[in-house]
Amino acid sequence: MTGLRIAYVIATTTGGTGRHVAMLAGGCAAQGMTVAVFGPETTRETFPAVRFAPVDIGNRPRPLRDMATVRRIRALLGDYAPDVVHAHGLRAGAAAALALGRMDPERRPALQVTVHNAAPAAVPARAVYRALERRVARRADAVLCVSEDLAFRMRRAGARRVALALVVAPPADPPSAEEIAKVRAEIGAHGHPVLLGAGRLARQKGFDVLLEALIGLRGRDPEPVLVLAGDGPMAGSLASLTRQAGLSVRFLRQRADIPALLGAADAVVVPSIWEGQPLIVQEALRAGRPIIASRVGGIAELTGEDAALLIRPGDPHALGAAIAAVLGDPSVAGRLAAAARARARMLPSPAGAVGAAMASYTSLATGRAPGHGSAGQGTAPP
């Protein structure tokens, strides 16, 4: 059923979720599906190859705005008449579920929701998150989760058809020697080992823990230089801590040349408090870089036990010891690099991810009889 009409609904995203959806949308369109994306105006440039319509889905609850968002999604879906709606994130999923709830059952498309993030730490935000989980669990025909812990939460919230999502880093050409040399000159490491961290500068990513670990490594000769590629709400506080501690950190903001940065790095550090299937880990595996990462979410499922040093999240001492082990022993770094390349060969391909998505959409579309009006009764994705 390559002629299916698919509508993606996304919330504000500055990281891997947007790149993942763009890959799915472009891939499905290339295979003959009709694709539209509904999301915040700031995400429009991420989807140049498919139809896009702006929808204001924020990252915090605002009742009046949220009501207008639901009405906007309902109108867009009514005009577009998709066979399947695929929402990414709990906020987008809940908004899509509410929008579909008042549609004519004869015209109502199937709803699939991919859950990308764990519950926030703050108590009020956790309460909102649980409410969104319950709404999505009750209304969605299929729920995909980026890690087993999220799948457990969604089953506990009442979702009856839950599977693991297939999140794949988009393909990238290997960087040239000139591109790597240019990046190293920009970093200005000058004989110092380079650590790369990439992602949104938010508490979930644990970059404050990484800085604490580097404080414990002061006096090491040669001192490592940390490169942070990304932006976010903690940019100011991380920069302030860097100045106060006298650390060698390069803040590069958002970058499009991650392959070149990986080529210039001696190790990749992923100190997250929680993660799903982070693209930077997949990219580091493909690049054959030594990886030091937190044992959280779906990271260990990507790396296995051999292709990364996996440490407790939130522990700067354990993180510092792992960094020292990689930088201080070429045999450790070499073993991790070789294991990363071997593990990369086991990763699913973008074509495989698109194929899995198309099979899921076909299953959902064919499993809903005309007039179906009860969420959760569609056919589960394979």
Protein Blocks (a to p, Z undefined) as FASTA:
>chain_A
ZZbccdddddddfblmlmmmmmmmmmmmmnopacdddddfklmmmmmmbccddddddfbd
cfklmmmmmmmmmmmmmmnopabdcdedjklmmmmmmmmmmgcfklmccdddddfbdcdf
blklmmmmmmmmmmmmmmpmbdcdfbfklmmmmmmnopabdcdddddddddddddfklmm
mmmmmnonnopacdddeddddfklommmmmmmmmmmgoiacddddddedddjklmmmmmm
mmmnopacddebjafklmmmmmmpcbdcdfbfbdcbdfklmmmmmnopacddddehjlmm
mnommlpccddehilklmmmmmmmmmmmmklmmmmmmmmmmmmmmpccfklmmmmmmmmm
mmmmmmpcghiabehiaccdZZ
